Amino acid sequence: MEPVNKRPANGIIMAVLCIVMFLLLCLFTALLVVRTGNVPRIVRNTDITGIFDDTDIGYYMEYQLHYLPFNNSSIWLANIEVFLRSDAVSNEVGIIAERYARALSAGNLDYYLTTDEILDILENLGPELNELFDHHMTQEDNVILADTLDDILDLESLTVGGIIEDLGIGTTIPYLLVSPYLLWGVGLICFGMLFIIFYYCRRKIANAFLIAGIPILLTGFIYLAGGIVLDTHPELLGGRLYNLARMAAGAAGILEDYGIVLSVAGALTVAVSFVLRGRVLFGSSTRRQNGELV
């Protein structure tokens, strides 16, 4: 039997391990959410028309695209939204986000999307553009469209540093968020914490599952709740955060998915702990009964 004075110390250590694991899981999941690989899904689930309605650029884009010399259809914000939400276009947006993330990781704050890169993207989107404009796009048409998009978006102003400056959050946080080293580092630390938990509780493995399961369950609940709030009541964030939330409203589904997965994983881990505890208690009771019979 363990000395009585060791039990409070063990409880404190277990609580500290649980809290540290919870904080690491929250950070690791946040880094997973902001990966550029999630950008296509965010685009497909974002209210693009709603965002355009709050800016002048949406109507200017609508006007410019509608009166292109090769356009044979009506181009409205709703048509632009359907176009941007298509799988091919949203995937290309994800590639653009990856380019910006790589430039930021390399410290290249002057990087911006050039018209040549826009041309390459337009060539990859031939079928989607043909449907949007009801016209078979030629190389000359793509050049005109690329120049038009440059005029609408002012590509040279959309540098990595310029975007960060407009957000008003400095370069440190975005750099850390897009850094693959931080993601892998936090992931390895999480696995290291799991190893420490199971090693520390190796004689009481049920405690290890409980200490590991509670942080996973709590993290899942937090991200599930965050996704629901972002999806249904983004106005609760207020101010600048609300504007950012509207632009990234498509991330709500990703938050909810991570929340559900973590909640289920945490619940199963805690359940394993109780099952193991039940077996230990049942085994001890059986041994006592056998001893009495002997």
Short mmCIF file of the C-alpha atoms (twelve columns), coordinates in Angstrom:
data_MODEL
# 
_entry.id   MODEL 
# 
loop_
_atom_site.group_PDB 
_atom_site.id 
_atom_site.type_symbol 
_atom_site.label_atom_id 
_atom_site.label_alt_id 
_atom_site.label_comp_id 
_atom_site.label_asym_id 
_atom_site.label_seq_id 
_atom_site.Cartn_x 
_atom_site.Cartn_y 
_atom_site.Cartn_z 
_atom_site.pdbx_PDB_model_num 
ATOM 1   C CA . MET A 1   0.000   0.000   0.000   1 
ATOM 2   C CA . GLU A 2   1.222   3.493   -0.877  1 
ATOM 3   C CA . PRO A 3   1.988   5.817   2.042   1 
ATOM 4   C CA . VAL A 4   -0.924  8.142   2.824   1 
ATOM 5   C CA . ASN A 5   1.180   11.277  2.388   1 
ATOM 6   C CA . LYS A 6   1.956   10.317  -1.219  1 
ATOM 7   C CA . ARG A 7   -1.668  10.285  -2.321  1 
ATOM 8   C CA . PRO A 8   -2.183  14.091  -2.375  1 
ATOM 9   C CA . ALA A 9   1.088   14.496  -4.288  1 
ATOM 10  C CA . ASN A 10  -0.004  11.872  -6.819  1 
ATOM 11  C CA . GLY A 11  -3.336  13.651  -7.245  1 
ATOM 12  C CA . ILE A 12  -1.610  16.971  -7.898  1 
ATOM 13  C CA . ILE A 13  0.728   15.405  -10.453 1 
ATOM 14  C CA . MET A 14  -2.188  13.732  -12.229 1 
ATOM 15  C CA . ALA A 15  -4.106  17.041  -12.299 1 
ATOM 16  C CA . VAL A 16  -1.074  18.871  -13.734 1 
ATOM 17  C CA . LEU A 17  -0.626  16.200  -16.422 1 
ATOM 18  C CA . CYS A 18  -4.308  16.478  -17.297 1 
ATOM 19  C CA . ILE A 19  -4.186  20.289  -17.594 1 
ATOM 20  C CA . VAL A 20  -0.982  20.293  -19.676 1 
ATOM 21  C CA . MET A 21  -2.442  17.660  -21.990 1 
ATOM 22  C CA . PHE A 22  -5.602  19.736  -22.395 1 
ATOM 23  C CA . LEU A 23  -3.666  22.889  -23.324 1 
ATOM 24  C CA . LEU A 24  -1.482  21.020  -25.806 1 
ATOM 25  C CA . LEU A 25  -4.490  19.392  -27.461 1 
ATOM 26  C CA . CYS A 26  -6.258  22.756  -27.809 1 
ATOM 27  C CA . LEU A 27  -3.175  24.252  -29.479 1 
ATOM 28  C CA . PHE A 28  -2.577  21.241  -31.729 1 
ATOM 29  C CA . THR A 29  -6.201  21.199  -32.897 1 
ATOM 30  C CA . ALA A 30  -6.109  24.958  -33.570 1 
ATOM 31  C CA . LEU A 31  -3.032  24.473  -35.753 1 
ATOM 32  C CA . LEU A 32  -4.824  21.694  -37.644 1 
ATOM 33  C CA . VAL A 33  -7.829  23.948  -38.260 1 
ATOM 34  C CA . VAL A 34  -5.774  26.795  -39.795 1 
ATOM 35  C CA . ARG A 35  -3.872  24.560  -42.215 1 
ATOM 36  C CA . THR A 36  -4.027  25.792  -45.793 1 
ATOM 37  C CA . GLY A 37  -5.314  22.350  -46.746 1 
ATOM 38  C CA . ASN A 38  -8.646  23.361  -45.211 1 
ATOM 39  C CA . VAL A 39  -8.983  26.487  -47.400 1 
ATOM 40  C CA . PRO A 40  -10.948 24.777  -50.240 1 
ATOM 41  C CA . ARG A 41  -13.559 23.516  -47.812 1 
ATOM 42  C CA . ILE A 42  -13.787 26.926  -46.133 1 
ATOM 43  C CA . VAL A 43  -14.357 28.596  -49.516 1 
ATOM 44  C CA . ARG A 44  -17.070 26.077  -50.424 1 
ATOM 45  C CA . ASN A 45  -18.950 26.837  -47.195 1 
ATOM 46  C CA . THR A 46  -18.497 30.599  -46.950 1 
ATOM 47  C CA . ASP A 47  -21.235 33.146  -47.665 1 
ATOM 48  C CA . ILE A 48  -19.268 34.839  -50.435 1 
ATOM 49  C CA . THR A 49  -22.201 36.956  -51.623 1 
ATOM 50  C CA . GLY A 50  -22.696 38.223  -48.076 1 
ATOM 51  C CA . ILE A 51  -19.053 39.283  -47.900 1 
ATOM 52  C CA . PHE A 52  -19.236 40.992  -51.308 1 
ATOM 53  C CA . ASP A 53  -22.390 42.840  -50.225 1 
ATOM 54  C CA . ASP A 54  -20.346 44.572  -47.507 1 
ATOM 55  C CA . THR A 55  -17.685 45.830  -49.939 1 
ATOM 56  C CA . ASP A 56  -17.537 47.884  -53.107 1 
ATOM 57  C CA . ILE A 57  -15.189 45.410  -54.774 1 
ATOM 58  C CA . GLY A 58  -17.991 42.871  -55.208 1 
ATOM 59  C CA . TYR A 59  -20.112 45.139  -57.363 1 
ATOM 60  C CA . TYR A 60  -17.074 46.425  -59.256 1 
ATOM 61  C CA . MET A 61  -16.104 42.817  -60.013 1 
ATOM 62  C CA . GLU A 62  -19.668 42.073  -61.085 1 
ATOM 63  C CA . TYR A 63  -19.644 45.063  -63.465 1 
ATOM 64  C CA . GLN A 64  -16.202 44.332  -64.932 1 
ATOM 65  C CA . LEU A 65  -16.871 40.647  -65.566 1 
ATOM 66  C CA . HIS A 66  -20.347 41.277  -66.939 1 
ATOM 67  C CA . TYR A 67  -19.030 43.616  -69.649 1 
ATOM 68  C CA . LEU A 68  -16.034 41.578  -70.789 1 
ATOM 69  C CA . PRO A 69  -15.949 41.487  -74.611 1 
ATOM 70  C CA . PHE A 70  -16.228 37.690  -74.792 1 
ATOM 71  C CA . ASN A 71  -18.919 37.272  -72.128 1 
ATOM 72  C CA . ASN A 72  -22.178 35.755  -73.409 1 
ATOM 73  C CA . SER A 73  -24.043 35.411  -70.106 1 
ATOM 74  C CA . SER A 74  -25.289 37.498  -67.186 1 
ATOM 75  C CA . ILE A 75  -22.675 37.765  -64.453 1 
ATOM 76  C CA . TRP A 76  -24.047 38.597  -61.016 1 
ATOM 77  C CA . LEU A 77  -22.676 38.085  -57.513 1 
ATOM 78  C CA . ALA A 78  -24.643 34.846  -57.212 1 
ATOM 79  C CA . ASN A 79  -22.950 33.493  -60.370 1 
ATOM 80  C CA . ILE A 80  -19.542 34.484  -59.030 1 
ATOM 81  C CA . GLU A 81  -20.285 32.711  -55.753 1 
ATOM 82  C CA . VAL A 82  -21.278 29.484  -57.517 1 
ATOM 83  C CA . PHE A 83  -18.097 29.718  -59.592 1 
ATOM 84  C CA . LEU A 84  -15.847 30.266  -56.564 1 
ATOM 85  C CA . ARG A 85  -17.534 27.477  -54.602 1 
ATOM 86  C CA . SER A 86  -16.943 24.868  -57.314 1 
ATOM 87  C CA . ASP A 87  -14.450 22.154  -56.445 1 
ATOM 88  C CA . ALA A 88  -11.911 23.126  -59.105 1 
ATOM 89  C CA . VAL A 89  -11.905 26.837  -58.226 1 
ATOM 90  C CA . SER A 90  -11.867 26.337  -54.447 1 
ATOM 91  C CA . ASN A 91  -8.939  23.930  -54.868 1 
ATOM 92  C CA . GLU A 92  -7.048  26.585  -56.834 1 
ATOM 93  C CA . VAL A 93  -7.775  29.087  -54.047 1 
ATOM 94  C CA . GLY A 94  -6.248  26.563  -51.660 1 
ATOM 95  C CA . ILE A 95  -3.112  26.430  -53.821 1 
ATOM 96  C CA . ILE A 96  -2.916  30.235  -53.747 1 
ATOM 97  C CA . ALA A 97  -3.205  30.164  -49.944 1 
ATOM 98  C CA . GLU A 98  -0.404  27.586  -49.837 1 
ATOM 99  C CA . ARG A 99  1.836   29.875  -51.915 1 
ATOM 100 C CA . TYR A 100 1.232   32.764  -49.544 1 
ATOM 101 C CA . ALA A 101 1.884   30.498  -46.553 1 
ATOM 102 C CA . ARG A 102 5.185   29.291  -48.027 1 
ATOM 103 C CA . ALA A 103 6.220   32.879  -48.733 1 
ATOM 104 C CA . LEU A 104 5.402   33.870  -45.157 1 
ATOM 105 C CA . SER A 105 7.332   30.892  -43.766 1 
ATOM 106 C CA . ALA A 106 10.320  31.931  -45.875 1 
ATOM 107 C CA . GLY A 107 10.045  35.505  -44.615 1 
ATOM 108 C CA . ASN A 108 9.178   36.838  -48.085 1 
ATOM 109 C CA . LEU A 109 6.714   39.569  -47.090 1 
ATOM 110 C CA . ASP A 110 6.875   41.152  -50.567 1 
ATOM 111 C CA . TYR A 111 5.360   38.144  -52.340 1 
ATOM 112 C CA . TYR A 112 2.115   38.679  -54.248 1 
ATOM 113 C CA . LEU A 113 0.197   36.750  -56.876 1 
ATOM 114 C CA . THR A 114 1.374   37.818  -60.322 1 
ATOM 115 C CA . THR A 115 -0.649  37.972  -63.527 1 
ATOM 116 C CA . ASP A 116 1.466   35.113  -64.912 1 
ATOM 117 C CA . GLU A 117 0.373   32.930  -61.985 1 
ATOM 118 C CA . ILE A 118 -3.213  34.057  -62.570 1 
ATOM 119 C CA . LEU A 119 -2.891  32.970  -66.207 1 
ATOM 120 C CA . ASP A 120 -1.703  29.510  -65.157 1 
ATOM 121 C CA . ILE A 121 -4.702  29.213  -62.830 1 
ATOM 122 C CA . LEU A 122 -7.148  30.336  -65.548 1 
ATOM 123 C CA . GLU A 123 -5.779  27.697  -67.916 1 
ATOM 124 C CA . ASN A 124 -6.506  25.059  -65.273 1 
ATOM 125 C CA . LEU A 125 -10.076 26.333  -64.944 1 
ATOM 126 C CA . GLY A 126 -11.053 26.160  -68.613 1 
ATOM 127 C CA . PRO A 127 -14.323 24.173  -68.186 1 
ATOM 128 C CA . GLU A 128 -15.487 26.324  -65.263 1 
ATOM 129 C CA . LEU A 129 -14.744 29.567  -67.138 1 
ATOM 130 C CA . ASN A 130 -16.479 28.289  -70.275 1 
ATOM 131 C CA . GLU A 131 -19.604 27.655  -68.202 1 
ATOM 132 C CA . LEU A 132 -19.396 30.976  -66.349 1 
ATOM 133 C CA . PHE A 133 -19.094 33.103  -69.504 1 
ATOM 134 C CA . ASP A 134 -20.965 30.734  -71.841 1 
ATOM 135 C CA . HIS A 135 -17.959 31.007  -74.110 1 
ATOM 136 C CA . HIS A 136 -15.025 28.791  -75.059 1 
ATOM 137 C CA . MET A 137 -12.063 30.640  -73.557 1 
ATOM 138 C CA . THR A 138 -9.000  31.247  -75.719 1 
ATOM 139 C CA . GLN A 139 -5.498  32.241  -74.617 1 
ATOM 140 C CA . GLU A 140 -6.266  35.835  -75.597 1 
ATOM 141 C CA . ASP A 141 -9.443  35.743  -73.511 1 
ATOM 142 C CA . ASN A 142 -7.479  34.464  -70.518 1 
ATOM 143 C CA . VAL A 143 -5.006  37.342  -70.873 1 
ATOM 144 C CA . ILE A 144 -7.865  39.869  -70.923 1 
ATOM 145 C CA . LEU A 145 -9.463  38.206  -67.883 1 
ATOM 146 C CA . ALA A 146 -6.137  38.131  -65.989 1 
ATOM 147 C CA . ASP A 147 -5.610  41.843  -66.640 1 
ATOM 148 C CA . THR A 148 -9.181  42.533  -65.541 1 
ATOM 149 C CA . LEU A 149 -8.677  40.613  -62.297 1 
ATOM 150 C CA . ASP A 150 -5.438  42.518  -61.725 1 
ATOM 151 C CA . ASP A 151 -7.366  45.767  -62.143 1 
ATOM 152 C CA . ILE A 152 -10.121 44.617  -59.762 1 
ATOM 153 C CA . LEU A 153 -7.898  43.193  -57.037 1 
ATOM 154 C CA . ASP A 154 -4.771  45.345  -57.494 1 
ATOM 155 C CA . LEU A 155 -2.541  42.304  -57.122 1 
ATOM 156 C CA . GLU A 156 0.624   44.281  -56.347 1 
ATOM 157 C CA . SER A 157 -1.037  45.636  -53.210 1 
ATOM 158 C CA . LEU A 158 -1.895  42.113  -51.987 1 
ATOM 159 C CA . THR A 159 1.554   41.305  -50.698 1 
ATOM 160 C CA . VAL A 160 2.024   39.004  -47.710 1 
ATOM 161 C CA . GLY A 161 3.166   41.929  -45.586 1 
ATOM 162 C CA . GLY A 162 0.355   44.171  -46.829 1 
ATOM 163 C CA . ILE A 163 -2.343  41.631  -45.949 1 
ATOM 164 C CA . ILE A 164 -0.887  41.125  -42.471 1 
ATOM 165 C CA . GLU A 165 -0.683  44.880  -41.970 1 
ATOM 166 C CA . ASP A 166 -4.339  45.284  -42.972 1 
ATOM 167 C CA . LEU A 167 -5.323  42.649  -40.428 1 
ATOM 168 C CA . GLY A 168 -3.389  44.540  -37.756 1 
ATOM 169 C CA . ILE A 169 -2.039  41.432  -36.031 1 
ATOM 170 C CA . GLY A 170 1.697   41.646  -36.712 1 
ATOM 171 C CA . THR A 171 3.794   38.960  -38.388 1 
ATOM 172 C CA . THR A 172 4.595   36.693  -35.431 1 
ATOM 173 C CA . ILE A 173 1.206   35.031  -35.013 1 
ATOM 174 C CA . PRO A 174 0.611   34.345  -38.757 1 
ATOM 175 C CA . TYR A 175 4.170   33.019  -39.081 1 
ATOM 176 C CA . LEU A 176 3.651   30.598  -36.207 1 
ATOM 177 C CA . LEU A 177 0.239   29.500  -37.491 1 
ATOM 178 C CA . VAL A 178 1.507   28.569  -40.966 1 
ATOM 179 C CA . SER A 179 4.786   27.076  -39.760 1 
ATOM 180 C CA . PRO A 180 4.781   23.280  -40.251 1 
ATOM 181 C CA . TYR A 181 7.501   22.995  -37.618 1 
ATOM 182 C CA . LEU A 182 5.202   24.289  -34.895 1 
ATOM 183 C CA . LEU A 183 2.460   21.837  -35.902 1 
ATOM 184 C CA . TRP A 184 4.801   18.864  -35.896 1 
ATOM 185 C CA . GLY A 185 6.498   20.069  -32.719 1 
ATOM 186 C CA . VAL A 186 3.258   20.397  -30.771 1 
ATOM 187 C CA . GLY A 187 2.100   17.040  -32.143 1 
ATOM 188 C CA . LEU A 188 5.266   15.319  -30.946 1 
ATOM 189 C CA . ILE A 189 4.933   16.959  -27.528 1 
ATOM 190 C CA . CYS A 190 1.334   15.677  -27.307 1 
ATOM 191 C CA . PHE A 191 2.512   12.135  -28.005 1 
ATOM 192 C CA . GLY A 192 5.307   12.643  -25.484 1 
ATOM 193 C CA . MET A 193 2.767   13.710  -22.866 1 
ATOM 194 C CA . LEU A 194 0.709   10.599  -23.551 1 
ATOM 195 C CA . PHE A 195 3.811   8.479   -23.043 1 
ATOM 196 C CA . ILE A 196 4.556   10.264  -19.755 1 
ATOM 197 C CA . ILE A 197 0.967   9.789   -18.560 1 
ATOM 198 C CA . PHE A 198 0.916   6.066   -19.305 1 
ATOM 199 C CA . TYR A 199 4.416   5.569   -17.900 1 
ATOM 200 C CA . TYR A 200 3.559   7.430   -14.682 1 
ATOM 201 C CA . CYS A 201 0.345   5.423   -14.270 1 
ATOM 202 C CA . ARG A 202 1.805   2.132   -15.505 1 
ATOM 203 C CA . ARG A 203 0.725   0.360   -12.300 1 
ATOM 204 C CA . LYS A 204 -2.790  1.807   -12.537 1 
ATOM 205 C CA . ILE A 205 -3.464  1.844   -16.251 1 
ATOM 206 C CA . ALA A 206 -7.108  2.836   -15.688 1 
ATOM 207 C CA . ASN A 207 -5.893  6.169   -14.283 1 
ATOM 208 C CA . ALA A 208 -3.803  6.707   -17.414 1 
ATOM 209 C CA . PHE A 209 -6.842  6.319   -19.674 1 
ATOM 210 C CA . LEU A 210 -8.810  8.696   -17.443 1 
ATOM 211 C CA . ILE A 211 -6.091  11.372  -17.405 1 
ATOM 212 C CA . ALA A 212 -5.723  11.103  -21.191 1 
ATOM 213 C CA . GLY A 213 -9.444  10.893  -21.918 1 
ATOM 214 C CA . ILE A 214 -10.659 13.919  -19.950 1 
ATOM 215 C CA . PRO A 215 -8.508  16.487  -21.874 1 
ATOM 216 C CA . ILE A 216 -9.507  14.938  -25.201 1 
ATOM 217 C CA . LEU A 217 -13.179 15.072  -24.231 1 
ATOM 218 C CA . LEU A 218 -12.983 18.676  -22.992 1 
ATOM 219 C CA . THR A 219 -11.103 19.814  -26.105 1 
ATOM 220 C CA . GLY A 220 -13.744 18.175  -28.261 1 
ATOM 221 C CA . PHE A 221 -16.553 19.927  -26.398 1 
ATOM 222 C CA . ILE A 222 -14.820 23.310  -26.732 1 
ATOM 223 C CA . TYR A 223 -14.260 23.016  -30.485 1 
ATOM 224 C CA . LEU A 224 -17.739 21.627  -31.079 1 
ATOM 225 C CA . ALA A 225 -19.259 24.530  -29.135 1 
ATOM 226 C CA . GLY A 226 -16.978 26.999  -30.936 1 
ATOM 227 C CA . GLY A 227 -18.060 25.683  -34.325 1 
ATOM 228 C CA . ILE A 228 -21.742 25.898  -33.418 1 
ATOM 229 C CA . VAL A 229 -21.369 29.471  -32.105 1 
ATOM 230 C CA . LEU A 230 -19.370 30.582  -35.160 1 
ATOM 231 C CA . ASP A 231 -21.972 29.028  -37.435 1 
ATOM 232 C CA . THR A 232 -25.092 30.374  -35.732 1 
ATOM 233 C CA . HIS A 233 -24.106 33.503  -33.778 1 
ATOM 234 C CA . PRO A 234 -20.876 35.026  -35.203 1 
ATOM 235 C CA . GLU A 235 -22.047 38.456  -34.062 1 
ATOM 236 C CA . LEU A 236 -21.190 37.454  -30.479 1 
ATOM 237 C CA . LEU A 237 -17.506 37.871  -31.351 1 
ATOM 238 C CA . GLY A 238 -18.021 41.556  -32.099 1 
ATOM 239 C CA . GLY A 239 -15.817 44.124  -33.857 1 
ATOM 240 C CA . ARG A 240 -12.776 43.029  -35.845 1 
ATOM 241 C CA . LEU A 241 -13.168 39.401  -34.770 1 
ATOM 242 C CA . TYR A 242 -16.702 39.380  -36.154 1 
ATOM 243 C CA . ASN A 243 -15.501 40.618  -39.544 1 
ATOM 244 C CA . LEU A 244 -12.803 37.935  -39.625 1 
ATOM 245 C CA . ALA A 245 -15.341 35.325  -38.532 1 
ATOM 246 C CA . ARG A 246 -17.668 36.250  -41.407 1 
ATOM 247 C CA . MET A 247 -14.842 35.815  -43.873 1 
ATOM 248 C CA . ALA A 248 -13.952 32.435  -42.356 1 
ATOM 249 C CA . ALA A 249 -17.491 31.311  -41.554 1 
ATOM 250 C CA . GLY A 250 -16.841 28.187  -43.600 1 
ATOM 251 C CA . ALA A 251 -14.426 27.083  -40.884 1 
ATOM 252 C CA . ALA A 252 -17.366 26.397  -38.547 1 
ATOM 253 C CA . GLY A 253 -17.932 22.989  -40.111 1 
ATOM 254 C CA . ILE A 254 -14.267 22.100  -39.665 1 
ATOM 255 C CA . LEU A 255 -14.392 23.105  -35.988 1 
ATOM 256 C CA . GLU A 256 -17.506 20.997  -35.489 1 
ATOM 257 C CA . ASP A 257 -15.935 17.975  -37.204 1 
ATOM 258 C CA . TYR A 258 -12.808 18.143  -35.038 1 
ATOM 259 C CA . GLY A 259 -15.019 18.661  -32.002 1 
ATOM 260 C CA . ILE A 260 -17.107 15.579  -32.753 1 
ATOM 261 C CA . VAL A 261 -14.074 13.391  -33.438 1 
ATOM 262 C CA . LEU A 262 -12.291 14.494  -30.258 1 
ATOM 263 C CA . SER A 263 -15.460 14.194  -28.150 1 
ATOM 264 C CA . VAL A 264 -16.056 10.637  -29.322 1 
ATOM 265 C CA . ALA A 265 -12.381 9.709   -28.855 1 
ATOM 266 C CA . GLY A 266 -12.350 11.241  -25.367 1 
ATOM 267 C CA . ALA A 267 -15.609 9.548   -24.353 1 
ATOM 268 C CA . LEU A 268 -14.307 6.157   -25.522 1 
ATOM 269 C CA . THR A 269 -11.016 6.660   -23.659 1 
ATOM 270 C CA . VAL A 270 -12.833 7.560   -20.426 1 
ATOM 271 C CA . ALA A 271 -15.148 4.579   -20.930 1 
ATOM 272 C CA . VAL A 272 -12.115 2.292   -21.222 1 
ATOM 273 C CA . SER A 273 -10.894 3.694   -17.905 1 
ATOM 274 C CA . PHE A 274 -14.160 2.820   -16.159 1 
ATOM 275 C CA . VAL A 275 -14.217 -0.643  -17.737 1 
ATOM 276 C CA . LEU A 276 -10.690 -1.325  -16.488 1 
ATOM 277 C CA . ARG A 277 -11.591 -0.026  -13.030 1 
ATOM 278 C CA . GLY A 278 -14.617 -2.314  -12.980 1 
ATOM 279 C CA . ARG A 279 -12.500 -5.304  -13.895 1 
ATOM 280 C CA . VAL A 280 -9.983  -4.498  -11.167 1 
ATOM 281 C CA . LEU A 281 -12.705 -4.141  -8.554  1 
ATOM 282 C CA . PHE A 282 -14.417 -7.306  -9.762  1 
ATOM 283 C CA . GLY A 283 -11.112 -9.193  -9.696  1 
ATOM 284 C CA . SER A 284 -10.322 -7.976  -6.169  1 
ATOM 285 C CA . SER A 285 -13.786 -8.955  -4.968  1 
ATOM 286 C CA . THR A 286 -13.432 -12.408 -6.517  1 
ATOM 287 C CA . ARG A 287 -10.047 -12.938 -4.885  1 
ATOM 288 C CA . ARG A 288 -11.417 -11.938 -1.493  1 
ATOM 289 C CA . GLN A 289 -14.332 -14.323 -1.876  1 
ATOM 290 C CA . ASN A 290 -12.032 -17.152 -2.900  1 
ATOM 291 C CA . GLY A 291 -9.809  -16.397 0.065   1 
ATOM 292 C CA . GLU A 292 -12.711 -16.561 2.467   1 
ATOM 293 C CA . LEU A 293 -13.829 -19.848 0.944   1 
ATOM 294 C CA . VAL A 294 -10.370 -21.275 1.418   1 
# 
